[in-house]
Structure formats: structure tokens, C-alpha cells
């Protein structure tokens, strides 16, 4: 299979990268199926081959920004500072134009990043009082709870801890500083570069740092390696005092796309932070703490679940089929999760899918389709929880209430 050809801007960038010491072998940027531009093999690649090497000097980070420019921003995050320089850095930012020409467009971000989606997609919709499900008459939200916020005891959303609200708060804090520094700077220009940094950065600490930065400030942009698209497994990305390398994890044929992994992230996280999610993701999770801690639990139930080990982030283990500490706790947790938590979550997913189908062309088709697929995945995760984590008797009880697959036969 022949490797796809890259456009002129990518050829110019590759020369720009080579001039800065970046080396690559057996790979090139190319248009990929369903992922836009990515990295593909331009010949057969063996497992263990070093594909890309980027020297420390080629990285774009806080060390790349003139001290005078940095001082104008006061106490700003490294993320916010890098975006400010790329947007408003004057003649010195021109050096990075060849690289920036390979990045997604502003329109790409508007379509893919929930941060920029229209407010109608962030809810609320009000369902009719005669709808036949547990959520009749309540406010419907198109965004899944992990993205847009969890339920409260009156079926509204508490969004302070959601992925999207936290991201919005970070952007607001950075923009408050940058807009004071550049009063005439365009918000749209800054947001574009803020998202470019957000979606393309890698974590790295410069050698010789006297004070270890905060975790969120340990970021750089890495030319050429930022071409790689994500899968839940992929080539090995390593860093040391010399810079970054990418090494092949297996054999690749010419023309095959080559992936790296951005980390063990859920699909909700991937959508908010990168503007996509995976069809199959071994790291995907079904977060339930927002329901347990905000809605349906009294102190007695809280204690029983805490004793069973299912407060504080252990729901993923339950969904995966790992049992709790003893049979009594197991049985009580089964009933609670099946009839008080998963049933509610399943009704939410079902209602969201139905509502998104109903609104049709009144919502942007790209975002609507993205949300439909994600809610379908959530329904599958709930069904998987009943298959893996809950006793057969509870499966039968739950099956009588909503449309789950038939319970397993007890032999």
C-alpha cells in the first residue's frame, strides 16, 4: 500500500523541523481515514525502530519566550503564556508560522471542541410531563454528566466539577491576564491558540530547573510528534534531557497509520480536551460518583458503600466485574447500584439519545452525531456493568424495568 502524500505546507514544515534538528525515518504526515492528518508509514517498519527524534532545543516552551514578554503577564499559567505568545507575540512569533500552518483550522476547533459549541448544545431542554420514563418533566441536557455536570437532587445540573466547566474556568483565568496585557487583542485569536496548545502539548520538565513547576505547567509543544493521532495503545513516546523520541511498538506496513497514546483517558476526557473520542477505548469509564454524592444517598447508604469500598473512584472496578469485600456488602451494593444508580443513568442515556434524534436539523449535525454516538457508548457501558458487575438475580430484577439484554441463565 502506498503512503498518502502530504500537502505543500507539510513539506515546508518538515524542512523547517529538519533545520532545527528533528529527524524522522520511515514516516511522514498524510491524510488518514477518519482522523484528518496523521502519521503514516512510508515503508515497512519493524518493531523497535526509532521513528522520530526531537532535540530539546526544538521544543516550544516557556524557555522559547523572551523574558520581557513573560514579565508582562505576571502570574499566568505556562499554557496561557504559550498561547499569548503565539497569538500576540509580534514579529518573533513569525518563526513558528510554518509549523502553525499544519495545525487544525479555527473551524475545525469550532466543530470538534465542546468549549466552542453553541449554547443550545449545552442545554437545557425541557421534556414533556407525559413522557414515559423516569425523567418525565425534567430538564434534558445533551452533554453527558462527566462533561456538562452531574445531577442534583432536583434533577438540575451541578457543573462546577465537570470537565468542560473546569476547562472554561482555566481559559477565563488566562484570558483575564492576557486581555489586560493586550487590551486590543482578539479573544477569538487567543482562544484558537489556547486550544492549539491544549490539544498538542506534551508534559516535559526542562533539565536544570531550579524549582519543579506545577504539574499543569510542565508542558511544551513538540514539532512533528504532534502529528501523531491517539489510540488507547501505540508507539512508545519517551523523553529525557536530550528531548523526545518515538519508537515503533510493532511492525507497520507502508501506508498504515501509526498512533501514539496520549494516556489512559476516558472518552469524555478525550472529547473535552482533544475534540474526539475513540470507537473502542479500553480506558473508557462510567463515572457514578456525581450521582452517589449529590442525589440519591443518605448517610446509612453512604456508610455501607464506603465500607464496601465504592466511594472515591472505585466504580470502574465494579463495572469491570471486580467484587466488593464480602457477600452482604456485595448484595447491598448490587441493589443500590442496579435500581438506584444505573437505572437512572440508563434512563438519562436513553432520553438523551431520543431527544437528540427528535431535534434533528435544529442542531449542528456534526456535534449532534458526536453526542449521539457518545450516549450510545454510555448505554453500552451501563449494559456492560450489568453483565460484569452485578449478580444474576439483580440482573433479572433490572431487566424487568428497562431494556437491557436478557440476563444470563443461572446453571
Helices and strands as residue ranges (DSSP letters): H 8-19, E 23-24, E 27-32, E 36-41, E 50-55, G 56-58, G 62-64, H 67-71, H 78-88, G 90-96, H 97-100, H 106-112, G 114-116, G 119-122, E 125-126, E 139-140, H 145-148, E 150-151, E 157-158, H 163-181, H 187-200, E 201-203, G 215-217, E 219-221, G 225-227, E 229-240, E 243-247, E 257-260, H 267-274, H 289-294, H 299-307, H 315-319, H 327-336, I 337-342, H 343-359, G 360-362, H 365-388, H 392-399
